[in-house]
Amino acid sequence: MGPPMKVLHPFFGPDPDSYNLEGYDSSIEDASDASGRPGIGIVANAILFWVGQQNGKATVAECARAFVMPPAAVVEAVAFHHFMLVTGNLDGPFDEMSIEQDGE
């Protein structure tokens, strides 16, 4: 795997496939990746599963409430995943944006 992906939303840690706990709350000098924040890939997979449990019908706002995370971070995680996309009024409120699954 290459260097950690740089994400825009501070909700996510630097490594997309990690909980970013290495060195967390320890005396390691360079614990820059030890944020304790989940990687965007882990969150995206959880959202994919959760949307499936909602019969494939969920809004960004509903997902944000369920995961207790900012709606903008939900949009970023959905965009990160290969089998999901955000549809609807993309310039409107988050409850008008739907999360759809696109894949097998």
C-alpha positions as CSV (number, residue, x, y, z in Angstrom):
1,M,0.0,0.0,0.0
2,G,1.3,3.5,-0.8
3,P,1.3,6.5,1.5
4,P,-1.8,7.2,3.4
5,M,-4.5,9.0,1.5
6,K,-5.0,12.7,2.4
7,V,-8.6,13.3,3.2
8,L,-10.3,16.6,3.5
9,H,-12.6,16.1,6.5
10,P,-10.9,16.0,9.9
11,F,-13.3,13.3,11.0
12,F,-11.1,10.7,9.4
13,G,-7.6,9.6,10.3
14,P,-4.7,9.6,7.8
15,D,-4.7,5.9,7.0
16,P,-7.9,4.9,5.1
17,D,-7.8,1.3,6.2
18,S,-6.9,1.7,9.9
19,Y,-8.3,3.0,13.1
20,N,-5.1,5.0,13.4
21,L,-4.3,3.8,16.9
22,E,-0.6,2.9,16.6
23,G,1.1,4.8,19.3
24,Y,-2.1,6.4,20.4
25,D,-1.8,7.8,23.9
26,S,1.8,6.7,24.2
27,S,5.2,8.3,24.5
28,I,6.1,7.7,20.8
29,E,7.7,10.9,19.5
30,D,6.2,10.9,16.1
31,A,2.6,9.8,16.6
32,S,1.3,12.0,13.8
33,D,-0.8,9.0,12.5
34,A,-2.0,8.1,16.0
35,S,-5.1,10.2,15.8
36,G,-7.5,7.5,17.0
37,R,-9.8,8.6,14.2
38,P,-11.2,5.9,11.9
39,G,-9.9,5.6,8.3
40,I,-12.2,6.7,5.5
41,G,-12.2,3.1,4.0
42,I,-13.4,1.6,7.3
43,V,-16.2,4.1,7.6
44,A,-17.1,3.7,3.9
45,N,-17.5,-0.1,4.3
46,A,-19.6,0.4,7.5
47,I,-21.9,2.8,5.6
48,L,-22.2,0.3,2.7
49,F,-23.3,-2.4,5.1
50,W,-25.7,0.0,7.0
51,V,-27.3,1.2,3.8
52,G,-27.9,-2.4,2.8
53,Q,-29.6,-3.0,6.2
54,Q,-31.9,0.0,5.4
55,N,-33.1,-1.9,2.2
56,G,-30.8,0.3,0.2
57,K,-32.7,3.5,1.0
58,A,-31.0,6.1,3.2
59,T,-30.3,9.8,3.1
60,V,-27.0,11.4,4.0
61,A,-28.7,13.0,7.0
62,E,-30.0,9.7,8.3
63,C,-26.6,8.1,8.0
64,A,-24.9,11.0,9.7
65,R,-27.4,10.7,12.6
66,A,-26.9,6.9,12.8
67,F,-23.1,7.1,12.8
68,V,-22.9,10.3,14.8
69,M,-20.7,12.0,12.3
70,P,-20.8,15.2,10.2
71,P,-22.9,14.9,7.0
72,A,-20.0,16.2,4.9
73,A,-17.9,13.3,6.2
74,V,-20.6,10.9,5.1
75,V,-20.6,12.4,1.6
76,E,-16.8,12.0,1.5
77,A,-16.9,8.4,2.7
78,V,-19.6,7.5,0.1
79,A,-17.6,9.1,-2.7
80,F,-14.5,7.1,-1.5
81,H,-16.3,3.8,-1.9
82,H,-16.4,2.1,-5.3
83,F,-19.9,0.8,-4.9
84,M,-21.8,3.8,-3.5
85,L,-22.8,7.2,-4.7
86,V,-24.7,10.2,-3.5
87,T,-27.7,11.2,-5.6
88,G,-30.5,13.7,-5.4
89,N,-30.3,17.5,-4.8
90,L,-26.5,17.8,-4.3
91,D,-26.8,21.5,-3.7
92,G,-29.6,21.1,-1.2
93,P,-29.9,20.0,2.4
94,F,-28.4,16.6,3.4
95,D,-31.8,15.1,3.9
96,E,-32.4,15.5,0.1
97,M,-29.2,13.6,-0.7
98,S,-29.7,9.8,-1.1
99,I,-27.0,7.2,-0.7
100,E,-27.2,4.5,-3.4
101,Q,-25.4,1.3,-3.8
102,D,-23.9,0.6,-7.2
103,G,-22.4,-2.8,-7.6
104,E,-23.0,-6.5,-7.3
